[in-house]
Amino acid sequence: MNEDPAYARLAVRLTPRSVKDEIGGWTGGVLQARVRAAPVDGKANEALCGLIAKALGVAPGRVAVVAGHAARMKRLRIEGLSQGEVSRRLARG
């Protein structure tokens, strides 16, 4: 687990084309998320970054997909927050 306060990493399982944008619970250390956007031209990834940024209270530009661009399992990088702060803000159990 990364404890660098400059950035955190987050594993997310994304379901595109959902009824609404929402963050679900945690399953085995992976955050479940759903977005309305279709997985076309990066739209679902953009929607995911915006959703996570809003939940964390950071600017959307500070959240980026760093792995899994074309897959449901994604690895996000959140700049400016520690791993512990991300977990706290997302109420990780």
Buried (B, 14 or more C-beta within 10 A) or exposed (E): EEEEEEBBBBBBBBBBEBEEBBBEEBEEEBBBBBBBBEBEEEBBBBBBBBBBBEBBEBEEEBBBBEEBEEEEEBBBBBEBBBBBBBBEBBEEE
